Amino acid sequence: MLTVGMKHEKTLKTGPEHSARNFFPDLPDVFGTPYLVGLFEGISAELMAPHLGPGEQSVGAGMELQHTAPTPLGMAVRAVSELLEVDRRKHVFKLEAFDEKEKIGEARHIRYIIDAAKFNQKVEGKKG
């Protein structure tokens, strides 16, 4: 059962594949914000996954993010997700990220538990 206060963390060794320049060539060659978003979403999904029932998945529905400090490529980034709220299918997380020197970001993230078959049926319906 998912309960308030549960935590999960993960460390990512950054490399060229995590560069902000992968999104626009004139950006600094540092750990890109989209990769921080992905890391935050991924660790929150990982926290939920073992607690989902048969046929259930979780999906992200929103994130309010502050990426507050640059991280040189090659450094490790450690992210921590904490479950703050549970309201039926809605789950709200507090996230923080740290490189080897300092805190580099934080976010508030919302995820919902979905019925995978219904969700996929809706997706197929959009294809026409």
C-alpha angles and dihedrals in degrees: 000000000000111000135180112267097035112139137196131180138188136183122219123195104218122224141162090291088066096053121130085224089074086076100040126001096223094061123101116275094246138111103303125233093234089060090051089053090050092048091051093047092046097052091047091051089047090053091053100040101081090051099052122106127235111298093013128122134169126238131193116244104175147348133197105200138183115191098193107172137028122247121206114231111260094043122111120245119206117200127193125197122195124186107233104171139018119193109168103285096355118092125184122202136194112213134191132181131200132186122202091282110032151344108295104181152347138202148179111227132189123206131177130206109234138187100248096210093052091045093050091047089055091049091050090049090058091056089065 
